[in-house]
Amino acid sequence: MNLKTETTSDVPSPNNDKIALQKTKKLPTSIADVQHVCQKRKEIYEACYKHWWKNAYTAGKLEVSRDDCDELFERYQACFLKGMKLVTKNQEQHKGSH
């Protein structure tokens, strides 16, 4: 059972987050900005996890790995952490300009 391919057919590549963050033409200024950019990754991870929980874990199929979901979580986490670094950078630049 491959949860990743069953729950999504187009998982964004890790570089897409960087591109999405850059397309805003300005650094994100808040956690809400970061959440917006990373939302699709979050939804993909949550769909995978819910599918695993419903069809494997609660069904007692503990031999079914959720590694695919873990990989999707890591991609979401990487997007979010990168975004938060950019928020911090933006705040530091803003402080320096005053």
C-alpha distances in whole Angstrom, upper triangle without the diagonal:
4,6,9,9,8,11,13,15,18,17,21,22,24,27,27,28,31,32,31,33,36,36,38,41,41,40,38,40,38,35,35,35,32,30,31,30,26,25,23,21,21,20,17,16,17,15,12,13,14,11,10,13,13,10,9,13,15,14,14,11,12,10,7,8,10,11,10,12,15,15,16,18,20,21,22,24,25,26,28,30,31,32,34,36,37,38,40,42,43,45,46,48,49,51,52,54,56
4,6,6,6,9,11,12,14,14,17,18,20,23,23,24,27,28,28,30,32,33,34,37,38,36,35,37,35,32,32,32,29,27,28,26,23,23,20,18,18,17,14,13,15,13,10,12,14,11,10,13,14,12,11,14,17,16,17,14,14,13,9,9,9,9,7,10,12,12,13,15,17,17,19,21,22,23,25,27,28,29,31,33,34,35,37,38,40,41,43,44,46,48,49,50,52
4,6,5,6,8,11,13,12,16,17,19,22,22,22,25,26,26,28,30,31,32,35,36,34,32,35,32,29,29,29,26,24,25,24,20,19,17,15,15,14,11,10,11,9,6,8,10,7,7,11,11,10,10,12,15,15,16,13,14,13,9,9,7,9,6,7,11,11,10,13,15,15,16,19,20,21,22,25,26,27,29,30,32,33,35,36,37,39,41,42,43,45,47,48,50
4,5,5,6,8,10,8,12,14,15,19,18,19,22,23,22,24,27,27,29,32,33,31,29,32,30,27,27,26,24,22,22,21,18,17,14,12,13,12,9,9,11,9,6,9,11,10,10,13,14,13,13,16,18,18,19,17,17,16,12,11,9,9,5,7,10,9,8,11,13,13,14,16,18,18,20,22,23,24,26,28,29,30,32,33,34,36,38,39,40,42,44,45,47
4,6,5,6,9,9,13,14,17,20,19,20,23,24,23,26,28,28,30,33,34,33,31,34,32,30,29,28,26,24,24,22,20,19,16,14,16,14,11,12,14,11,9,12,14,11,12,16,16,14,15,18,20,20,21,18,19,18,14,14,12,12,9,10,13,12,11,15,16,15,17,20,20,21,23,25,26,26,29,31,31,33,35,36,37,39,41,41,43,45,46,47,50
4,6,7,11,11,15,17,20,23,21,22,26,26,25,28,30,30,31,35,36,35,33,35,33,30,29,29,27,25,25,24,21,19,16,15,16,14,11,12,13,10,8,11,12,9,10,14,13,11,13,16,18,17,19,17,18,17,14,14,12,13,10,11,15,14,13,16,18,18,18,21,23,22,24,27,28,28,30,32,33,34,37,38,38,40,42,43,44,46,48,49,51
4,7,9,10,13,16,18,21,19,20,24,24,23,25,28,27,28,32,33,32,29,32,30,27,26,26,24,21,21,20,18,16,13,12,13,10,7,9,10,6,6,9,10,7,10,13,12,12,14,16,17,18,20,18,19,19,15,15,12,13,10,10,13,13,11,14,16,15,15,19,20,20,21,24,25,25,27,30,30,31,33,35,35,37,39,40,41,43,45,46,48
4,6,6,10,13,15,18,16,17,21,21,20,22,25,24,26,29,30,29,27,30,28,26,25,24,22,20,19,18,16,14,11,11,12,10,7,9,11,8,8,12,13,11,13,16,16,16,17,19,21,21,23,21,22,22,18,17,14,15,11,11,14,13,11,14,16,14,14,18,19,18,20,23,23,23,26,28,28,29,32,33,33,35,38,38,39,42,43,44,46
4,6,10,12,15,17,16,18,21,20,20,23,25,24,26,29,30,30,28,32,30,28,27,26,24,22,21,19,17,17,13,13,15,13,10,12,15,12,11,15,16,14,16,19,19,19,20,22,24,24,26,24,24,24,20,19,17,17,13,14,17,15,13,16,18,15,16,20,20,19,22,24,24,25,28,29,29,31,33,34,34,37,39,39,40,43,44,45,47
4,6,9,12,14,12,14,17,17,16,19,21,20,22,25,27,26,25,28,27,25,24,23,21,20,18,16,15,14,11,11,13,12,9,12,15,13,13,16,18,16,18,21,22,21,22,25,27,27,29,26,27,26,22,21,18,17,14,14,17,14,12,15,16,13,14,18,18,17,19,22,21,22,25,26,26,28,30,31,31,34,36,36,37,40,41,41,44
4,6,9,11,10,12,15,15,14,17,19,19,21,24,25,24,23,26,25,23,22,21,18,17,17,14,12,13,9,8,11,11,8,10,13,12,11,14,16,16,17,20,21,21,21,23,25,26,27,25,25,24,21,19,16,15,11,11,13,11,8,12,13,10,11,14,14,13,16,18,18,19,22,23,23,25,27,28,29,31,33,33,34,37,38,39,41
4,7,8,6,8,11,11,11,14,16,16,18,21,22,21,20,23,23,21,20,18,16,16,15,12,10,11,9,7,11,12,9,11,15,14,14,17,19,19,20,23,24,24,25,26,28,29,31,28,28,27,24,22,19,17,14,14,15,12,10,12,12,9,10,13,12,11,14,16,15,16,19,20,20,22,25,25,25,28,30,30,31,34,35,36,38
4,5,5,8,10,10,11,14,15,16,18,20,22,21,20,24,23,22,22,20,17,17,17,14,12,14,12,10,13,15,12,13,17,17,16,19,21,21,22,25,26,26,26,28,30,31,32,30,29,28,25,22,19,17,14,15,15,12,10,13,12,8,11,13,11,11,14,16,14,16,19,19,19,22,24,24,25,28,29,29,31,33,34,35,38
4,5,6,8,9,11,12,13,15,17,19,20,18,18,21,21,19,20,18,15,16,16,12,11,14,12,10,13,15,13,14,17,18,17,19,22,22,23,25,27,27,27,28,31,32,33,30,29,28,25,22,20,17,15,15,14,11,10,12,10,6,9,11,8,8,11,12,11,13,16,16,16,19,21,21,22,25,26,26,28,30,31,32,35
4,5,5,6,9,10,11,12,15,17,18,17,17,21,21,20,20,18,15,17,16,13,12,15,14,12,16,18,16,17,20,21,21,23,25,26,26,29,31,31,31,32,34,36,36,34,33,32,29,26,23,21,19,19,18,15,14,15,13,10,12,13,10,9,13,14,11,13,16,16,15,18,20,20,21,24,25,24,27,29,29,30,33
4,5,5,6,8,10,10,13,15,16,16,16,19,20,18,18,16,13,15,14,10,10,12,11,10,14,15,14,16,19,19,19,22,24,24,25,28,29,30,30,31,34,35,36,34,33,32,29,26,23,22,19,19,19,16,14,15,14,10,11,14,11,9,13,14,12,12,16,17,15,18,21,20,20,24,25,25,26,29,30,30,33
4,5,5,6,8,10,11,14,14,13,13,16,16,15,15,12,10,11,11,7,7,10,10,9,12,14,14,15,17,19,19,21,23,24,25,27,29,30,30,30,33,34,35,34,32,32,29,26,23,21,19,18,18,15,13,14,13,9,9,11,9,6,9,11,9,9,12,13,12,14,17,17,17,20,22,22,23,26,27,28,30
4,5,5,6,9,10,12,13,11,12,16,16,16,16,13,11,14,13,9,10,14,14,13,15,18,18,18,21,23,23,24,27,28,28,30,32,33,33,34,36,38,39,37,35,35,32,29,26,24,22,21,20,18,16,17,15,12,12,13,10,8,11,11,8,9,12,12,10,13,16,15,15,19,20,19,21,24,24,25,28
4,5,5,6,9,10,12,12,13,17,18,18,18,14,13,15,14,10,11,14,14,14,17,19,18,20,22,24,24,26,28,29,30,32,34,34,35,36,38,39,40,38,38,37,34,31,28,26,24,23,23,20,18,19,18,14,14,16,13,11,13,15,12,11,15,15,13,16,18,17,17,21,22,21,23,26,26,26,29
4,5,5,7,10,11,11,11,15,15,15,14,11,10,12,10,6,9,11,11,12,15,16,16,18,20,21,22,24,26,27,28,30,32,33,34,34,36,38,39,38,37,37,33,31,27,26,23,22,22,20,17,18,17,14,13,15,13,10,12,14,11,10,14,15,12,14,17,17,16,19,21,21,22,25,26,26,28
4,6,6,8,8,7,8,11,12,13,13,9,8,11,10,7,9,12,13,13,15,18,18,19,21,23,24,25,27,29,30,31,33,34,35,35,37,39,40,39,38,38,35,32,28,27,25,23,23,21,19,18,17,14,13,14,12,9,10,12,9,7,11,11,9,11,14,13,13,16,18,17,18,21,22,22,25
4,5,6,7,8,9,13,15,16,16,12,12,15,13,10,13,16,16,17,19,21,22,23,25,26,27,29,31,32,33,35,37,38,38,39,41,43,44,42,41,41,38,35,31,30,27,26,26,23,21,22,20,17,17,18,15,12,14,15,11,10,13,13,10,12,15,14,13,16,18,17,18,21,21,21,24
4,5,8,9,11,14,16,17,16,12,13,15,13,10,13,15,16,17,19,21,21,23,25,26,27,29,31,32,34,35,37,38,39,39,41,43,44,43,42,42,38,36,32,31,28,27,27,25,23,23,22,19,18,20,18,14,16,17,14,13,16,16,13,15,18,17,15,19,21,19,20,23,24,23,26
4,5,7,8,11,13,14,13,9,11,13,11,9,13,15,16,17,19,21,22,23,25,27,28,29,31,32,34,35,37,38,39,39,41,43,45,43,42,43,39,37,33,32,30,28,28,26,23,23,23,20,18,20,18,14,15,17,14,12,14,15,12,13,16,15,13,16,18,17,17,21,22,21,23
4,7,9,12,15,17,16,12,14,17,15,13,16,19,20,21,23,24,26,27,29,30,32,33,35,36,38,39,41,42,43,43,45,47,48,47,46,46,43,40,36,35,33,31,31,29,27,26,26,23,21,22,20,17,18,19,16,14,16,16,12,13,16,15,12,16,18,15,16,19,20,19,21
4,6,9,12,14,14,11,12,15,14,13,16,18,20,21,22,24,26,27,28,30,32,33,34,36,37,38,40,42,43,43,44,47,48,47,45,46,43,40,36,35,33,31,31,29,27,26,25,22,21,21,19,16,16,17,14,12,14,14,10,10,13,11,9,12,14,12,12,16,16,15,18
4,6,9,11,12,9,10,13,13,12,14,17,19,19,20,23,24,25,27,29,30,31,32,35,35,36,38,40,41,40,42,45,45,44,43,43,40,37,34,32,31,29,28,26,24,23,22,20,19,18,17,14,13,14,11,9,10,10,6,7,9,8,6,9,11,10,11,14,15,15,17
4,6,8,9,5,7,10,10,9,12,14,17,17,18,20,22,23,24,26,28,28,30,32,33,34,36,38,38,38,39,42,43,42,40,41,38,35,32,31,29,27,26,25,23,21,21,19,17,16,15,12,11,12,10,7,8,9,6,5,9,9,7,9,12,12,12,15,17,17,19
4,7,8,7,8,11,12,12,14,16,19,20,20,22,25,25,25,28,30,30,31,34,35,35,37,39,40,39,40,43,44,44,42,43,40,37,34,33,32,29,28,27,25,23,23,21,19,18,18,15,13,14,13,9,9,10,8,5,8,9,6,7,11,11,10,13,15,15,16
4,5,5,7,9,10,11,13,14,18,18,17,20,22,22,23,26,27,27,28,31,32,32,34,36,37,36,37,40,41,41,39,41,38,35,31,31,30,27,26,26,23,21,21,20,17,16,17,14,12,13,13,9,8,11,9,6,9,11,9,9,13,14,13,15,18,18,19
4,5,5,6,9,10,10,12,15,15,14,17,19,19,19,22,24,23,25,28,28,28,30,33,33,32,34,37,37,37,36,37,34,32,28,28,26,24,23,23,20,18,18,17,14,13,14,12,9,10,11,8,7,10,10,8,10,13,12,12,15,17,16,18,21,21,22
4,5,5,6,9,10,10,14,15,14,16,18,19,19,21,23,23,24,27,28,28,30,32,33,32,33,36,38,37,36,37,35,32,28,28,27,24,24,23,21,19,20,18,15,15,16,13,11,13,14,10,10,14,13,10,13,16,14,14,18,19,18,20,23,23,24
4,5,5,6,9,10,13,14,14,16,18,19,20,22,24,24,25,28,29,30,31,33,34,34,35,38,39,38,37,38,35,33,29,29,27,24,24,23,20,19,19,17,14,15,15,12,10,12,12,8,9,12,10,9,12,14,12,13,17,17,16,19,21,21,23
4,5,5,6,8,11,12,11,14,16,16,17,20,21,22,23,26,27,27,29,31,32,31,33,35,36,36,34,35,32,29,26,25,23,21,20,20,17,15,16,14,11,11,11,8,6,9,9,5,7,10,9,8,12,13,12,14,17,18,18,20,22,23,24
4,6,5,6,9,10,9,11,14,14,14,17,19,19,20,23,24,24,26,28,29,28,30,32,34,33,32,33,30,28,24,24,22,19,19,19,16,14,15,13,10,11,12,9,7,11,11,8,10,13,13,12,15,17,16,17,20,21,21,23,26,26,27
4,6,5,8,10,10,11,14,15,15,17,20,20,21,23,25,26,27,29,30,30,31,34,35,35,34,35,32,29,26,25,23,21,21,20,17,16,17,15,12,13,14,11,10,13,13,10,12,15,14,13,17,18,17,18,22,22,22,24,26,27,28
4,6,8,9,10,12,13,15,16,18,19,20,22,24,25,26,28,29,30,30,32,34,36,34,33,34,31,28,25,24,22,20,20,18,15,15,15,13,10,12,12,8,8,12,11,8,11,14,12,12,16,17,16,18,21,21,21,24,26,26,28
4,6,6,6,9,10,11,13,15,16,17,18,20,22,23,24,26,27,27,28,31,32,31,30,30,27,25,21,20,18,16,16,15,12,11,12,9,7,9,9,6,6,10,10,8,11,14,13,14,17,18,18,20,22,23,23,26,28,28,30
4,5,5,6,9,10,11,12,14,15,16,18,20,21,22,24,25,25,27,29,30,29,29,30,27,24,21,21,18,16,17,16,12,12,14,12,8,11,12,10,9,13,14,12,14,17,17,16,20,21,21,22,25,26,26,28,30,31,33
4,5,5,6,9,10,11,12,14,15,17,18,20,21,22,24,24,26,28,29,28,28,28,25,23,19,19,16,14,16,15,11,12,13,11,9,12,13,11,12,15,15,14,17,19,19,19,22,24,23,25,28,28,29,31,33,34,35
4,5,5,6,9,10,11,12,14,15,17,18,20,21,22,22,24,26,27,26,25,26,22,20,16,16,13,11,12,11,7,8,10,7,5,9,10,8,10,13,13,13,15,18,18,19,21,23,23,25,27,28,29,31,33,34,36
4,5,5,6,9,10,11,12,14,15,16,18,20,20,20,22,24,26,25,24,25,22,19,16,16,14,11,12,12,8,8,10,9,6,9,11,10,9,13,14,14,15,18,19,19,21,23,24,25,27,29,29,31,33,34,36
4,5,5,6,9,10,10,12,14,15,16,18,19,20,21,23,25,24,24,25,21,20,16,17,14,11,13,14,10,10,13,12,9,12,15,13,13,17,18,17,19,22,22,22,25,27,27,28,31,32,32,34,36,37,38
4,6,5,6,9,10,11,12,14,16,16,18,18,20,22,23,22,22,22,19,17,14,14,11,9,11,11,7,9,12,10,9,12,14,13,14,17,18,18,20,23,23,24,26,28,28,30,32,33,34,36,38,39,40
4,5,5,6,9,10,11,12,14,15,16,16,18,20,21,20,19,20,17,14,11,11,9,6,8,9,5,6,9,9,7,10,13,12,13,16,17,18,19,22,23,23,25,27,28,29,31,33,34,35,37,39,40
4,5,5,6,8,10,10,12,14,15,15,16,18,20,19,19,20,17,15,12,13,12,8,10,12,9,8,12,12,10,12,15,15,15,18,20,19,21,23,24,24,27,29,29,30,33,34,35,36,39,40,41
4,6,5,6,9,10,11,12,14,14,15,17,19,18,18,20,16,15,12,14,12,9,12,13,10,11,14,14,13,15,18,17,18,21,22,22,24,26,27,27,30,32,32,33,36,37,37,39,42,43,44
4,6,5,6,9,10,10,11,12,14,16,17,16,16,16,13,12,8,10,8,6,9,10,8,9,13,13,12,15,17,17,18,21,22,23,24,27,28,28,30,32,33,34,37,38,39,41,42,44,45
4,5,5,6,9,10,10,10,12,14,15,14,14,15,12,11,8,10,9,6,9,11,9,9,13,14,13,15,17,18,18,20,23,23,24,26,28,28,30,32,33,34,36,38,39,40,42,44,45
4,5,5,6,8,10,10,10,13,15,14,15,16,14,13,11,14,12,10,12,15,13,13,16,17,16,17,21,21,20,23,25,25,26,29,30,30,32,35,35,36,38,40,40,42,44,46,47
4,5,5,6,8,9,10,11,14,12,14,15,12,12,10,13,11,10,13,15,13,14,17,18,17,19,22,22,23,25,27,27,29,31,32,33,35,37,37,39,41,42,43,45,47,48,50
4,6,5,5,6,9,10,11,10,10,11,8,8,7,10,10,8,11,13,13,13,16,18,17,19,22,23,23,25,27,28,29,31,33,33,35,37,38,39,41,43,44,45,47,49,50
4,6,6,5,6,8,10,10,10,12,10,11,9,13,13,11,13,16,15,15,18,20,19,20,23,24,24,26,28,29,29,32,33,34,35,38,38,39,41,43,44,45,47,49,50
4,6,6,6,7,10,10,12,14,12,13,12,16,15,13,16,19,17,18,21,22,21,23,26,26,26,29,31,31,32,35,36,36,38,40,41,42,44,46,46,48,50,51,53
4,6,7,6,9,8,10,12,9,12,11,15,14,13,16,19,18,19,22,23,22,24,27,28,28,30,32,33,34,36,38,38,40,42,43,44,46,48,48,50,52,53,55
4,6,5,6,5,6,8,6,9,9,13,13,12,15,17,17,18,21,22,22,24,26,27,28,30,32,33,34,36,38,38,40,42,43,44,46,48,48,50,52,53,55
4,5,5,6,6,9,8,9,9,13,14,13,15,18,18,18,20,22,22,23,26,27,27,29,31,32,33,35,37,37,38,41,42,43,45,47,47,49,51,53,54
4,5,8,9,12,11,13,13,17,18,16,18,21,21,20,23,25,24,25,29,30,29,31,34,34,35,37,39,39,40,43,44,44,47,49,49,50,53,54,55
4,6,8,11,10,13,14,18,18,17,19,22,22,22,25,27,27,28,31,32,32,34,36,37,37,40,42,42,43,46,47,47,49,51,52,53,56,57,58
4,6,9,9,12,13,17,18,18,19,22,23,23,25,27,27,28,31,32,32,34,37,37,38,40,42,42,44,46,47,48,50,52,53,54,56,58,59
4,5,6,9,11,14,16,16,17,20,21,21,23,25,26,27,29,31,31,33,35,36,37,39,41,42,43,45,46,47,49,51,52,53,55,57,58
4,5,7,10,12,15,15,15,18,19,19,21,24,24,25,27,29,30,31,33,35,35,37,39,40,41,43,45,45,47,49,50,51,53,55,56
4,6,9,11,14,15,15,18,19,20,21,24,25,25,27,30,30,31,33,35,36,37,40,40,41,43,45,46,47,50,51,52,54,56,57
4,7,9,10,11,13,15,16,17,19,21,22,23,25,27,28,29,31,32,33,35,37,38,39,41,43,44,45,47,48,50,51,53,55
4,5,8,9,9,12,13,14,16,18,19,20,22,24,25,26,28,29,30,32,34,35,36,38,39,41,42,44,45,47,48,50,52
4,5,5,6,9,10,11,12,15,15,16,18,20,21,22,24,26,27,28,30,31,33,35,36,37,39,41,42,43,45,47,48
4,5,5,6,9,10,10,13,14,15,16,19,20,21,22,24,25,27,29,30,31,33,35,36,37,39,40,42,43,45,47
4,5,5,6,9,10,11,13,14,16,17,19,20,21,23,25,26,28,29,31,32,33,35,37,38,39,41,43,44,46
4,5,5,6,9,10,11,12,14,15,16,18,20,21,22,24,26,27,28,30,32,33,35,36,37,39,41,42,44
4,5,5,6,9,10,10,12,14,15,16,18,20,21,22,24,25,27,28,30,31,33,34,36,37,39,41,42
4,5,5,6,9,10,11,13,14,15,17,19,20,21,23,24,26,27,29,30,32,33,35,36,38,39,41
4,5,5,6,9,10,11,12,14,15,17,19,20,21,23,25,26,27,29,31,32,33,35,36,38,40
4,5,5,6,8,10,10,12,14,15,16,18,20,21,22,24,26,27,28,30,31,33,35,36,38
4,5,5,6,9,10,10,12,14,15,16,18,20,21,22,24,26,27,28,30,31,33,35,37
4,5,5,6,9,10,11,12,14,15,17,19,20,21,23,25,26,27,29,31,32,33,35
4,5,5,6,9,10,11,12,14,16,17,19,20,21,23,25,26,27,29,30,32,34
4,5,5,6,8,10,10,12,14,15,16,18,20,21,22,24,26,27,29,30,32
4,5,5,6,8,10,11,12,14,15,16,18,20,21,23,24,26,27,29,31
4,6,5,6,9,10,11,12,14,15,17,18,20,21,22,25,26,27,29
4,5,5,6,9,10,10,12,14,15,16,18,20,21,23,24,26,28
4,5,5,6,9,10,11,12,14,15,17,18,20,21,23,25,26
4,5,5,6,9,10,11,12,14,15,17,18,20,21,23,25
4,5,5,6,9,10,10,12,14,15,16,18,20,21,23
4,5,5,6,9,10,11,12,14,15,17,18,20,22
4,5,5,6,9,10,11,12,14,15,17,19,21
4,5,5,6,9,10,10,12,14,15,17,19
4,5,5,6,9,10,10,12,14,15,17
4,5,5,6,9,10,11,12,14,16
4,5,5,6,9,10,11,12,15
4,5,5,6,9,10,11,13
4,5,5,6,9,10,11
4,5,5,6,9,10
4,5,5,6,9
4,5,5,7
4,5,6
4,6
4
